[in-house]
Amino acid sequence: MGRAADIPDDGSDKPGYPSNPYSWKVWLHDRAPRLEVEDTWYGFKYVGIRTTPNGHKHVRMSAFCYPYITVIATVPFGVRQGLFVPIDDTTTWRYSYTTRTIDNSRGVGGAPLFSISPFKLARAEVAGNGIVPREYVAENDYGIDREEQRSTTFSGVAEFASQDLMVTESMGAIYDRSQERLGTSDKAIIRMRRLLIAAAKRVAEGGDAPATAAELDYFQVRSAEKILEPDEDWRVLGTSDDPLVREMDSKGQRDRQAVAGD
């Protein structure tokens, strides 16, 4: 955490897109984000709203898609979808894929998010496509380095994604939530469970599962991260009304047409 605290103002603490390294600074500066949720045809979008060191409004917007897909907030916007698909009653596969290539020839966001992070990328993100064996698992205590935990990170686990897997797996195959008490910071979890319960009841009564119609365009599901203008609505981010989305999609379409023409 000390490294994040030492990140200087690189000029991106203003309305627009922060640099990826500076995002760490914003997260550390405001550790109690205000949460908002908006329902969508595919599930919902939710944001964490923070105040930057310079007093601006910073938002990270992620998307939840029925029934087990998430699109994690990214500068400037993201289309990488992660999903946990049940194999049986106690086991899942973890998949990750992107719906399109984003043209970011302007270099919005600058250096990668993990360029100054004490964590390394998951092996799947480095190795690319296919089934990628995990390096950090329960059998090796997820590679926890206690000295690293004492001095640098809360978890002591070197790989970012493995922290999530450690928390999930350590709960056991089926976790008893009967005594669970969700709070205001669990707004997205509460919304997800209510939507899934309502969807299950609808299907049990003979209705259609939500977000399964053939005409629905999952290419339009995006996440985003941005420092807003004073009158800017976060709900526009990542949509087809987002100026940067239109710019990058148009550029990508022209490039694809040029390649097809060759």
N, C-alpha and C positions, 0 to 999 in steps of 0.2 A: 504494500500500500504506500510505502514511502516513495517509491518511484513515481507513482501517480501524483502524489502531493507536490513533487518537484517539477512537474511538467510546466514549462512557461507558457504564457499567453502567446500563441503563435499567430494571432491576428484573426482566428476563426471564431472567436467568442463575439459573434454579432449575428443578426438575422441572416440566415442562409445555412449552408451545410458546414458543420464543424469538421475539422480534420479527425480522422480516426484516433490518433494519439490523444488529441485534446478531449475526446469523448470520455476517456478514463478520468480525466480531471473533473469533468462535470459530474460524473456519477459519484465520485468521492466527495465533491463539494456539497451536494445535496443528497443525503442518504435516505430521505423520507419522501419519495416521489408521490405526488397526488395521482390517483388512478381514475381513469374514465373508461367506459365500455360502450361500444356501439354495435347493435345487432346488424347482421348482414344476411344476404341470402345463403352464404356458405357457412355461417356461424356467427362470428363477431370479431371486431377489432378492439384492441385495448391498448392504452398508452400509459406510460409513466411520464408525468410532467415534472420537470425540475427547473430550478432557477440557477442560471450559470453564475460564475464568479462576477461577471460584469452586469448581472441583473436581468438577463434576457430569459425568455421562456424556451426551454429545451424539451423536446418530446421524442420518446422512443415508442414507435407504434409496431406491434406485432399482430399477427392474425391467427385465429383458430378456425380450422375448417373441419366440418363433420367428416368422420367421427373421431379421428385421432391424428390430425395433421396440424402442424404449426409452421408459420413463416416468421422467423425471428428478425427483429428490427436490425436494419443495416443502413449505413450511409452509402449513397443517398436513398436508395430503396432496394428491396431484395425480392427475389423470386425463388429462392432456395427453400424447398419444402422438406420438412422432416416428419417422419411418421413411425409409429410403433404399431406393428400389425400383429395381432394375436395369432399364435400358432396353435395353442391349446389353452387349457384353463389357467396355466401358470407361467407360460413362456411367450415371449414376443420376438419378432425380428425388428431391428431398427434400420430403416431405410432413409436415404437422403438423395434428393434429385433436384434439378433446376428445370423450370419450364421453358426457359429461353436464355440466350446469351445477351447480357446487357452491354451496350456500347458505352463505355465510360472513358472515351478518348480524351476528355477534358481533365481527367484525373480527379474528379470530385471525391473528397475524403482523404486524398493524399496517400501517405504510407498505410499499409495494412493495419488493421486493428491490433494484431498481435506483434507488431514490430517493436513495441517497447514493453510488452507484457512479460511477466515472469513465467507465463504458461506457454506450452507449445501446442500446436494444432493436433487434433485427433489424427490417428494414422490413416483413417479413411479419407480425410481431407487432403492428406499428402499423397497417398498411394493412388487415389483416383477410383476408377470404376471397379465393380466386382465385390466379392466377399473379402473383407479385410480382417484378419485375426486381430484381436485386441491385445494390447501390451499390458494394460493395468486391469487386473481382475481381483476378485475376492481372495483367490488362492495366494496371491503375492501382496495382500493388503493394499491393493491399488497403488503400490509403489510409494506409499506415504513416507516422506522424509521429515522426521520430527524437527530437525534443526531448521529446515525450510519453513515448517509450520510455525515455529517460534519466532522467526525473524522476518519472514517475507510474505507468506500467504496464510490464509485461515485454514486451508485444507491440507497443505503439504503435498498435494497430488499435482504432478507436473503437467499432466495433460488436461486441458480444459473440459472436454466432453466427459472424461472419465469421472470428474467430480459429480456430475449429474447421475451417471450410472451407479456410482458408489452409494449415493443417497437412495436411489430407487431400489437397488438390489438389497441393501442392508435392512430394508423394511420387511423382507420376506416375500414369498411368492404371493400370498394373499394377506393384506393388512386389515386389521380390525379397526374400522373408523367409527365405531359406535360411540366412542367417547371423544371424538374429535370435535374441537370448537374452532370454527373458522372465524377470522376477524376481518377488519376493513382492508387489510393488505392482501386478502385472499379473494378479492372481487372477481378476478378472472376465473378462478377455480369454481367459485359458487355459480357463476354464469354458465360455465361449461357443463357442470353436473345437472343443472336445471334443464338445459337444452337437450342433453343426452337422455335424461329421464323422460322428458316430454316426447322425444323422438321414438324412444322404445315403446312407450304406451301407444303412440299413433300407429306404429307398425303392427303391434300386437292386436290392435283393433281393425286391422285390414287396410290401413292407409299406406301411402308411399313413404319411404325413407326420405328425409330432407336432402336437398342439394344433389339429387341424382338425375334430374331431367337432362336429356341429351343436349338441349340447346344452351345449357349453362356453360359459361366460359371461364374455366379455372386459370386461364392465362392472365386474367385480370386481377388475380389475388396477389397482392404485394404487401411487403412491410416497408417501413421507412424510419429515418431518423433525421431530425432537422431542428435548427433554432428558428423559431417562428418570428415573422413580422408582428407588430403589435395587434393588427386586426386579422391575422391569418388563422384559418380554421384547420386544425390538425386532421379533420375528417377528409380533407381533399388529398392529403399526402398519399402517394402510391396509387391513386385512381387515374382514370383516363383524363380527368380534368387537371391533373398535376402538370404544370408546364414542363418540368424536367422529364417526366415520363413521356410526354408527347415528343419532346426533343430527341430523347434516346431511342424511342421506338421508331421514329421516322428515320433516324440515321441508320439503325439496324436494318430496317426494311429496304432502304436504298442500297445498302451494302449487299444484302441477300439478292436483290434484283440484279446488281452488277455482276455478282458471281454467276447467277443463272444465265445472264446474257453472254458471259464468256464461254 
